[in-house]
């Protein structure tokens, strides 16, 4: 199956929702799957890029995720949204890629403000985007791949805890723990490396 060929096809989906399109695709309707690709490719690519901090790798992961989805449509359970199932495929691929890296220097990128109340409200607001990314990469070095994924899905993508649990294949309590531990690590690193972004008297 060529994803570019699917994307080039005229949309003949008739306004069907994701579950209906998935059912049609499972029956062999390539145009239906092409519409699912169109609907979700930007989100999947964006999420992978935030986990991996690499746009090119994210594109590869997104394409592979759709290929895996096409090949495994028979396993899709419509009790879950199609996007949740798709994010699970893409996130697992991204985690595997993170784990295969030789060093921890290349980490996922997210906005510094996501560290939450650890960030000084009076910190410069015109901080260059590249600098924000660099700072977060420094802060996140000690996060495990799963912590990064949970943090990105919950705090950046805004998925509900139940959705993140479905994506990661774990309990909601585990998701909350991953996010909590990620915040602890981020705040600790913020205190150690960038105290200028802490509120007065913060970091204790």
PEWO-V91463 format. One record per backbone hydrogen bond with DSSP energy under -0.5 kcal/mol. CO is the residue of the C=O (numbers start at 1). NH is the residue of the N-H. E is the energy in kcal/mol with one decimal. If there is no record, write none. Layout:
co = {CO:CO}
nh = {NH:NH}
e = {E:E}
This chain:
co = {1:2:3:4:5:6:10:13:17:18:19:20:21:22:23:24:25:28:29:30:31:32:33:34:35:36:37:40:41:42:43:44:45:46:47:48:49:50:54:55:56:57:58:59:60:61:62:63:64:65:66:67:68:70:72:73:76:77:81:82:83:84:85:86:87:88:89:90:91:92:93:94:95:96:97:98:105:111:112:113:115:116:120:124:128:129:130:131:132:133:134:135:136:138:139:140:144:145:146:147:148:149:150:151:151:152:152:153:160:161:162:163:164:165:165:171:172:173:174:175:176:177:178:179:180:181:182:183:184:185:186:187:188:189:190:194:195:197:199}
nh = {3:6:7:8:9:9:12:16:21:22:23:24:25:26:27:29:28:30:33:34:35:36:37:38:39:40:41:44:45:46:47:48:49:50:51:52:53:109:58:59:60:61:62:63:64:65:66:67:68:69:70:71:72:73:75:76:78:80:85:86:87:88:89:90:91:92:93:94:95:96:97:98:99:100:101:101:107:114:115:116:118:119:123:127:132:133:134:135:136:137:138:139:140:141:142:143:148:149:150:151:152:153:154:155:156:156:157:159:164:165:166:167:168:169:170:175:176:177:178:179:180:181:182:183:184:185:186:187:188:189:190:191:192:193:194:197:198:120:202}
e = {-0.6:-2.0:-2.5:-1.4:-0.6:-1.1:-0.7:-1.0:-2.5:-2.9:-2.2:-2.2:-2.9:-2.4:-1.1:-2.3:-1.9:-1.1:-1.5:-2.6:-1.8:-1.5:-2.2:-2.2:-2.3:-1.8:-2.3:-2.4:-2.5:-2.4:-2.5:-2.4:-2.2:-1.9:-1.7:-2.7:-2.7:-0.6:-2.1:-2.1:-1.9:-2.7:-2.8:-2.4:-2.5:-2.7:-2.0:-2.0:-2.8:-2.4:-2.6:-2.3:-1.4:-0.9:-2.1:-1.4:-0.7:-2.3:-1.8:-2.6:-2.9:-1.9:-1.8:-2.6:-3.1:-2.2:-1.9:-2.3:-2.8:-2.3:-2.0:-2.5:-2.6:-1.1:-0.6:-1.2:-0.9:-2.1:-2.0:-2.0:-0.6:-1.9:-1.9:-0.6:-2.2:-2.4:-2.3:-2.5:-2.4:-2.4:-2.0:-2.5:-2.5:-1.1:-0.5:-1.8:-2.5:-2.4:-2.8:-2.6:-2.8:-2.8:-2.5:-2.6:-0.8:-1.3:-3.1:-2.5:-2.5:-2.4:-1.8:-2.4:-2.8:-1.3:-2.0:-1.8:-2.7:-2.1:-2.6:-2.6:-2.5:-3.0:-2.3:-2.2:-2.2:-2.4:-2.7:-2.8:-2.4:-2.5:-2.2:-2.6:-1.9:-2.8:-2.1:-2.0:-1.9:-6.1:-2.7}
